């Protein structure tokens, strides 16, 4: 419930703040504001993790420091505000915590994720799309690490490791894009 209220309020506020920005860019701006990393950062600023009650396993594994738990906790607070005080209460929390991040520099090239930027770069050169493969999975179930490879014909494959498959692929794409841009621009 909290994620739905958060997404709606952020989308409405972005539309009001940036009325001339395209729908696609507004969607990317919203996604950037409601993504796990941003929500975890906000939760950190208000020390939300200090109020969490975690099980012994989560405490031992450092659960209160994990972005996913802090982001979920912030969404839960927004959902609780909605259930307890209605839409206006949820909107006030989002306005106080997220709206300050809605600055003019929120838009731009960096909004597109590395996989999208790489694909657009390759399409602009008439080259085939990249291929992503999962090279390895490491670690215990609660501390999983993934190694992703990005391959493009005619280029040295790149690899990256992260705690999520998606992030590993994004990082491998960013490395590939940097490699290809150096080759093109010198």
ABEGO torsion letter per residue (X at the ends): XAAAAAAAAAAAAAAAABAABBAAAAAAAAAAAABAAAAAAAAAAAGAAAABBBBAAAAAAGAAABAAAAAAAAAAAAAAAAAAAEAAAAAAAAAAAAAAABBAAABEAAABBAAAAAAAAAAAAGBBBBBBBBABBBEBAAABBBBBBBBBBGBBBBBBBBABAAAAAAAAAAAAAAAAAAAAAX
